[in-house]
Amino acid sequence: MSSIAVKKLNVGNRPMQTYVYLVSTYINQGVKRIILHGRGENISRAVDLYNLINHRLGGLVRLAGVDIGTEEFNGRHTRYIELKLEILL
């Protein structure tokens, strides 16, 4: 099993279970940090995803940091949030 330092997961409109599956796959691959990136209307979905992951994986995941701001996307300034998760394995 190779150890990958960081994976970024862009949270969109897919079902939440898809993102939970991706996070568990990343953990099984040895990823040590996962960044949940939510943009615009998906900011609340990124936070909901963190809460779901934290509820299911409890002691395996720790919130290491939160970044908020704006970025240019499709020629417009858009709000975003990045939730940085640390895997405690």
C-alpha positions, -999 to 999 in steps of 0.1 A, spaced: 0 0 0 16 33 -11 12 64 11 -2 94 -7 2 127 12 -29 148 1 -60 142 -20 -84 170 -29 -121 161 -32 -144 186 -50 -178 183 -35 -206 188 -61 -241 175 -66 -234 137 -65 -251 117 -38 -234 120 -4 -227 83 -3 -205 86 -33 -182 110 -15 -182 89 16 -171 60 -5 -143 80 -21 -131 92 13 -130 56 26 -112 45 -6 -86 73 -1 -81 61 35 -76 25 24 -50 38 -2 -30 54 27 -38 90 21 -29 111 52 -48 143 44 -80 149 25 -92 183 15 -130 187 10 -135 216 -14 -170 231 -17 -177 260 -41 -208 283 -42 -240 265 -33 -220 233 -25 -203 249 6 -230 235 28 -227 201 12 -190 201 20 -198 208 56 -225 182 57 -201 157 42 -175 164 69 -202 159 96 -212 126 80 -176 114 77 -169 125 113 -200 106 125 -192 74 107 -154 74 111 -152 93 144 -118 86 158 -100 81 125 -105 116 112 -96 150 127 -104 185 113 -69 200 108 -80 233 93 -106 254 75 -100 279 47 -126 302 33 -124 328 5 -132 336 -31 -117 323 -63 -122 330 -99 -143 303 -116 -158 305 -151 -149 342 -152 -167 350 -119 -156 354 -83 -171 325 -63 -170 317 -26 -154 285 -14 -146 265 17 -118 239 22 -120 215 51 -87 199 57 -90 164 72 -62 145 89 -63 107 89 -52 93 123 -39 59 113 
